[in-house]
Amino acid sequence: MARCYLLRCRLSFSRCKKNMNNLILSLVPRFTKLQILVLRQSTPQLQDEAVEKIADYCHDLLKLDLSKSFRLTDRSLYALARGCPDLVKLNISGCSAFSDTALGYLAGFCQKLQVLNLCGCGQQLIQH
């Protein structure tokens, strides 16, 4: 498999139907210059550990699509805030487990963020 150390690249795993979490855990360290990553899911597979791995290795990430990642929690947003401060677009539509505190933390660290898609995140974000 080609490594993406020097090239700026885009990866999409949106058609991945099985083992997305394990695939991300094993591949992400090879793509340190990744700028765009699409992990849109039809069946929730992605877990916090995978997003933490992305944040550990993909510091140049600009756009990330985590839509319909129902299993993700605040841990993912905290990891992205620390590891991917240059994010300009984040899609977490359909994710309902994030708190407003974690979103505030993300916004504080990712000051270049221009688009944050929260569509379908439910009432949890606006209720205290």
Secondary structure, 3 states (H helix, E strand, C coil): CCCCCCCCEEEECCCCCCCHHHHHHHHHHHCCCEEEEECCCCCCCCCHHHHHHHHHHCCCCCEEECCCCCCCCHHHHHHHHHHCCCCCEEECCCCCCCCHHHHHHHHHHCCCCCEEECCCCCHHHCCC
